[in-house]
């Protein structure tokens, strides 16, 4: 039995076949595709910032009426 190699590897910890922005960053680094690597790095950074602001906004909407850290004080 011979095993054929393929470009797609299975990573059970990371949820399936190699895909996603983190995989693209690693793949571009190995293949010395520096512009692609920085484009993926920029996209993953912007995604992280967007997720942060989205969760902050959701927390503000959920907590603004009753949590003391969200209520403005009138001093």
MOHU-V551145 format. One record per residue. N is the residue number from 0. RES is the residue in three letters. PHI is phi in whole degrees, -180 to 180 (none if undefined). PSI is psi in degrees with one decimal (NA if undefined). D_LAST is the distance of its C-alpha to the last C-alpha in whole Angstrom. Layout:
# MOHU-V551145
n=N res=RES phi=PHI psi=PSI d_last=D_LAST
n=N res=RES phi=PHI psi=PSI d_last=D_LAST
This chain:
# MOHU-V551145
n=0 res=UNK phi=none psi=125.5 d_last=79
n=1 res=UNK phi=-106 psi=143.5 d_last=77
n=2 res=UNK phi=-102 psi=126.3 d_last=73
n=3 res=UNK phi=-88 psi=136.2 d_last=72
n=4 res=UNK phi=-88 psi=147.4 d_last=69
n=5 res=UNK phi=-134 psi=167.4 d_last=66
n=6 res=UNK phi=-74 psi=-20.7 d_last=63
n=7 res=UNK phi=-100 psi=125.0 d_last=61
n=8 res=UNK phi=-113 psi=150.7 d_last=60
n=9 res=UNK phi=-97 psi=125.9 d_last=59
n=10 res=UNK phi=-119 psi=99.7 d_last=56
n=11 res=UNK phi=-64 psi=-27.7 d_last=55
n=12 res=UNK phi=-71 psi=-35.8 d_last=52
n=13 res=UNK phi=-96 psi=4.8 d_last=51
n=14 res=UNK phi=86 psi=48.6 d_last=52
n=15 res=UNK phi=119 psi=-159.3 d_last=55
n=16 res=UNK phi=-68 psi=152.9 d_last=57
n=17 res=UNK phi=-62 psi=111.5 d_last=55
n=18 res=UNK phi=-158 psi=176.7 d_last=53
n=19 res=UNK phi=100 psi=170.8 d_last=49
n=20 res=UNK phi=-70 psi=-38.7 d_last=48
n=21 res=UNK phi=-64 psi=-40.3 d_last=48
n=22 res=UNK phi=-65 psi=-39.6 d_last=52
n=23 res=UNK phi=-64 psi=-36.8 d_last=52
n=24 res=UNK phi=-63 psi=-47.3 d_last=50
n=25 res=UNK phi=-63 psi=-44.6 d_last=53
n=26 res=UNK phi=-62 psi=-44.1 d_last=56
n=27 res=UNK phi=-66 psi=-35.6 d_last=55
n=28 res=UNK phi=-65 psi=-40.9 d_last=55
n=29 res=UNK phi=-67 psi=-34.7 d_last=58
n=30 res=UNK phi=-94 psi=5.6 d_last=60
n=31 res=UNK phi=57 psi=39.3 d_last=58
n=32 res=UNK phi=-98 psi=77.3 d_last=57
n=33 res=UNK phi=-63 psi=-44.3 d_last=54
n=34 res=UNK phi=-60 psi=-40.7 d_last=53
n=35 res=UNK phi=-66 psi=-37.6 d_last=52
n=36 res=UNK phi=-64 psi=-44.9 d_last=51
n=37 res=UNK phi=-72 psi=-31.0 d_last=48
n=38 res=UNK phi=-65 psi=-43.1 d_last=48
n=39 res=UNK phi=-67 psi=-37.6 d_last=47
n=40 res=UNK phi=-64 psi=-41.1 d_last=45
n=41 res=UNK phi=-63 psi=-43.0 d_last=43
n=42 res=UNK phi=-65 psi=-40.9 d_last=43
n=43 res=UNK phi=-70 psi=-33.6 d_last=42
n=44 res=UNK phi=-67 psi=-46.1 d_last=39
n=45 res=UNK phi=-64 psi=-35.3 d_last=38
n=46 res=UNK phi=-64 psi=-41.3 d_last=38
n=47 res=UNK phi=-64 psi=-41.7 d_last=36
n=48 res=UNK phi=-65 psi=-41.8 d_last=33
n=49 res=UNK phi=-64 psi=-41.2 d_last=34
n=50 res=UNK phi=-65 psi=-40.2 d_last=34
n=51 res=UNK phi=-60 psi=-49.5 d_last=30
n=52 res=UNK phi=-67 psi=-36.0 d_last=29
n=53 res=UNK phi=-64 psi=-46.4 d_last=30
n=54 res=UNK phi=-69 psi=-33.8 d_last=29
n=55 res=UNK phi=-65 psi=-40.7 d_last=26
n=56 res=UNK phi=-66 psi=-43.3 d_last=25
n=57 res=UNK phi=-63 psi=-41.9 d_last=27
n=58 res=UNK phi=-63 psi=-40.1 d_last=25
n=59 res=UNK phi=-62 psi=-44.2 d_last=22
n=60 res=UNK phi=-64 psi=-37.4 d_last=24
n=61 res=UNK phi=-77 psi=-31.3 d_last=25
n=62 res=UNK phi=-109 psi=-6.1 d_last=21
n=63 res=UNK phi=-66 psi=-25.7 d_last=19
n=64 res=UNK phi=-90 psi=-18.4 d_last=18
n=65 res=UNK phi=-134 psi=-20.5 d_last=19
n=66 res=UNK phi=-86 psi=134.3 d_last=18
n=67 res=UNK phi=-67 psi=-22.0 d_last=15
n=68 res=UNK phi=-74 psi=-18.6 d_last=15
n=69 res=UNK phi=-101 psi=-10.5 d_last=15
n=70 res=UNK phi=-88 psi=130.4 d_last=12
n=71 res=UNK phi=-79 psi=136.5 d_last=9
n=72 res=UNK phi=-91 psi=142.8 d_last=6
n=73 res=UNK phi=-107 psi=87.0 d_last=4
n=74 res=UNK phi=-110 psi=NA d_last=0
